[in-house]
């Protein structure tokens, strides 16, 4: 039985990936922060339904010994390194911890693999945020990087570390340059989920406004459930390589807002307020990915279109909010 080790297994991507790998017959191991094991209700809600099928280890991206011991113990066949401080906005508030955690964390995982399981195939969650001030449109694997945030800078370093371990130590190490990917499991701080969860609250009379920053930013938004399949496919190839994973479509935050309010039968102009505190010191204005290489080599393509994604997220948040309000009424 193949053994897969996932860092960040309790996040959006980690949860979909864990389900997917269990379905393929893998033995799945995950690394989470100790606080998550102490308070599973809040931290492990995305993987609640598979907790009895996976093995979790507490560790920290800031501690090499903690990661070393896990890899030494499991000796995985595949490692998916997804854990990171992944909220771009927060990376401006605490540049130092984002840069330290993200770069050192990746370095620690790579080094632990080199020392304990050099045949293990390694996937690094790189990001379209690395393109930043884009040098060409659409962006491909050959587009030069120009990151615009401490988070983007940390991902460029992680990308380079991954490539260097491939070239210097012959580790099967791949970079997935994933463009924005969303789902009903997305964290509430990211713009898509902030929009869909607030629209659901407005619809049920639990909120009366939605405060947002830059509505003109454009992103290539796909469905997380599709993107984790690409991660796995990368590690099934004969040769390690780097791939752009995207939809090749771009939409503005404004379009997302309009569609989300439309699905709920509401006029967005009545509720959306622009709040400058949500603007970033340096914005990434336009992202759109050309995934031709993944289509050709991995035979991968996205299955969920932008409109379906917005609908899926709105419907899930409406159901969730309705269940919460019903529960509240029952409790009283
Ligand atoms: O949803 P976001 O916070 O995602 P962002 O910054 O594009 O980063 C996401 O995608 C990256 C891949 O490109 C990942 F690497 C990263 O980890 C993360 O998953 O913001 C999207 C856009 C930005 O342009 C932001 O300025 O939405 C704009 N925005 C406008 N108002 C807002 C808001 N973003 C947030 N989070 N909150 C707002 O109120």
Boltz pocket constraint, residues with backbone or C-beta under 6 A from the ligand:
constraints:
  - pocket:
      binder: B
      contacts: [[A, 86], [A, 87], [A, 88], [A, 89], [A, 126], [A, 127], [A, 128], [A, 129], [A, 178], [A, 179], [A, 180], [A, 181], [A, 189], [A, 190], [A, 191], [A, 192], [A, 194], [A, 211], [A, 212], [A, 213], [A, 214], [A, 215], [A, 217], [A, 218], [A, 219], [A, 253], [A, 278], [A, 279], [A, 280], [A, 283], [A, 284], [A, 287]]
      max_distance: 6.0
